[in-house]
Every structure is written in C-alpha cells, then in structure tokens.
Amino acid sequence: MKVLKEACVGSFLEAKKACQLGADRIELCDNLKEGGTTPSFGTIKMAKEVLNIPIFTIIRPRGGDFVYSKEEVKIMEMDIEICKALGVDGVVIGALTPENTIDQDTIKRLVDKAKGLNITFHMAFDYIEDKKAALDRLIELGIHRVLTKGGPKSAIHNLNTLKELVQYGKNRITILAGGGITRYNYMDIVNKTGVKEVHGTKIVGDL
C-alpha cells in the first residue's frame, strides 16, 4: 500500500530538502515553534516555482488558540486568495469556538474562499471532544482531510482513536495522522490504524 508522506516544514530550504528526501507533499509553514503560521508569500512562490510536489500552505495568522476575531478571519480570507493566485495545491485551516467546537461560520467562509483547492482541517481538531460528530460536520462543510494525532500526547498514544476515525470517515474524508510521527515509526502507525497519509517534521528525515 502506498503511504503518502507529508513533510511539515518551516522554511523554503526545509521544503527543498524534504522534497529531495522523498516527501510526497509539503505543508508549508512559518513559526513552527508556535505550531505554524502562514509563511511569507515569497516563500510560497519560490516553493511553487522550484518544487515538483504538491504544496499545502497553512492559513493561520498567529500562534495561540484557534478562536479568531473578525479581523483575523478577514486576514485568513485574504491569505487564501493570495495563495490561490500563487498556485498552491491546498490550504490548511482550522477555527474553533470558545467551547472548542467547530466555528462553522468561519470555516464556511474560508472554504468558500478556497474553492478549487484541497482543504485540510488542522490539529485544532484535537481539542474537539466529539470527534465523530465533528468529522460529519467537516464533511458537510467541504473539508477533504483532517490532520490529527487522535487526542492528547502523540499519535502513538492514540492508535485506537485514529483507527476509529479512519473507519468512521471511510471514503468520505481522509484522516492524516500526525504528532510524533517519524520515518522510523510511521509504518507501525499505518499498520495499526489504517491511515494512508502521515505527517511530521521528521517524516522523511531531519530537516
């Protein structure tokens, strides 16, 4: 079975190295210590010009929580428009209410802006208590995949949850497993959960 390896990177040089090491897709970020924020548009443009694998750009205006102001939502909408103009293959989004449920209004607005792109809901998902209901809602909203470690800690500690999410999502939505996954342990996680896509900063080696 072919397993898609998505490398999470914090710069153009890391993206270039990950591509050389065999990554199948790039999640392009800045500020990985903050969990990733939207990279510069020069970084995105250079990655699209030089690399020959899909580039997904995180759309996140700051670190911290995932509850956004009206102004921050407008910033994310503008960032998506620019990313589309630069030719990215997908965007990575996420927004929650103060009660840690999906901020449906914000996600709908962002999905509308991202039409024509592949759309991932990022690890904000892990803060949601009822994950199966959340999957149903994200499918309705037009999300294509969910990046998740399945709960607290790392993916290796949440194998049962990841397996349940894969089975529940079936062919309706892709579960992209992340969180502590490396080139050394990803196949073990694949075999125990059934995920077909894996994500990490060390998924193809040290960048």
C-alpha angles and dihedrals in degrees: 000000000000112000117200112225115206114194116211107213137180101206145019092260091054090049091051092049093047090052091051090050092055108269113163095206139008129226099202116208145154126217099026090178086067091049092264134304132199110292124228117281090238089058091050093047093049092048091052092047097048108030125071099204130081117284120209114188123208113234105208123129097201146355123262126059128357098240106110135197123231089258092052091050089053089050090053091048090053092046090053091051091052093045090052090051090051090054103247116170097222147354132226115219141166140166133174138192119240086262091059097251126125112285092227097184093053094044091049090053093048093046090051090054091046097051110144093030131094108256127209124188106218133220093294078093090075091067091060115098101203099050098172093053088047091053090053091051094047090051089052090050093054102256114154102197142007123220108213144152088203097245140326123354116009135331093260088065093052104048095132092051092048090050091050091049092050091050093044094048092047108165093335098083136002121244110216108196117214141154119092093357116146139171087266100055106025096094091053089054091046092051094048099043108026095235114154097196128054132188136197149123090252099036093118099020140294111322 
